[in-house]
Each structure stands twice: as structure tokens, then as C-alpha cells.
């Protein structure tokens, strides 16, 4: 998936992406979070800006409950 660096990715985007990964790879939410983190941020939480990372965390936290 190609991601442009100019836009902030939303919480809804990450929730949809987690669901896609869970369905496609038959994995848990935690596994989807880890895979998404590795793919998007590559150990650099500032890669797409602070807002995108915050949205990533909020999407995960909201889906846990």
C-alpha cells in the first residue's frame, strides 16, 4: 500500500485497516496492531507526523473494548 507523507491518517482509517488485516490474515487485534505498526511506522513514530501516530493508538484503544 502506498501512503503519501502529506496527509494525517485518521482513527477511522486505522480501525478499517486493523479489521482488514484481521480478516485477511485471520489474526487478533494485537497482531494486526503490531503488523500495522511495523509496516507504517518502522520504529519511527514521527514518520507520518504525531497526529497520525496518536490516531493509530486511539484506534487500537477504542477497538480493544
C-alpha positions as CSV (number, residue, x, y, z in Angstrom):
1,X,0.0,0.0,0.0
2,X,1.4,3.4,-1.0
3,X,1.0,6.1,1.7
4,X,1.7,9.7,1.0
5,X,3.6,11.6,3.7
6,X,1.4,14.8,3.3
7,X,-1.8,13.7,4.9
8,X,-2.8,12.8,8.5
9,X,-4.2,9.3,8.7
10,X,-7.4,9.2,10.7
11,X,-8.5,6.9,13.5
12,X,-11.3,5.6,11.2
13,X,-8.6,4.7,8.7
14,X,-6.6,2.7,11.2
15,X,-9.7,0.9,12.5
16,X,-10.6,-0.1,9.0
17,X,-7.1,-1.2,8.3
18,X,-7.0,-3.3,11.5
19,X,-10.2,-5.0,10.5
20,X,-8.8,-5.7,7.0
21,X,-5.7,-7.2,8.4
22,X,-7.6,-9.3,11.0
23,X,-9.9,-10.7,8.2
24,X,-7.2,-11.1,5.6
25,X,-4.6,-12.8,7.9
26,X,-7.0,-14.3,10.4
27,X,-5.1,-12.7,13.3
28,X,-6.0,-11.0,16.5
29,X,-6.3,-7.2,17.1
30,X,-2.9,-7.2,18.8
31,X,-1.3,-9.0,15.9
32,X,-2.9,-6.6,13.5
33,X,-1.7,-3.6,15.6
34,X,1.9,-5.0,15.6
35,X,1.9,-5.7,11.9
36,X,0.5,-2.3,11.1
37,X,3.0,-0.5,13.4
38,X,5.9,-2.3,11.6
39,X,4.5,-1.5,8.2
40,X,3.6,2.1,8.7
41,X,6.0,3.5,11.3
42,X,9.1,1.2,11.0
43,X,10.2,2.1,14.5
44,X,9.7,5.8,13.9
45,X,6.5,7.1,15.4
46,X,7.1,10.5,13.8
47,X,7.3,9.1,10.3
48,X,3.8,10.4,9.3
49,X,3.6,13.0,12.0
50,X,2.5,13.0,15.6
51,X,-1.3,13.2,14.8
52,X,-1.2,10.1,12.7
53,X,0.5,8.1,15.5
54,X,-2.0,9.4,18.0
55,X,-4.8,8.3,15.7
56,X,-3.2,4.9,15.4
57,X,-3.1,4.5,19.2
58,X,-6.6,5.8,19.7
59,X,-8.0,3.4,17.0
60,X,-6.4,0.5,18.7
61,X,-7.5,1.5,22.2
62,X,-11.1,2.1,21.0
63,X,-11.3,-1.3,19.3
64,X,-10.0,-3.1,22.5
65,X,-13.3,-2.5,24.2
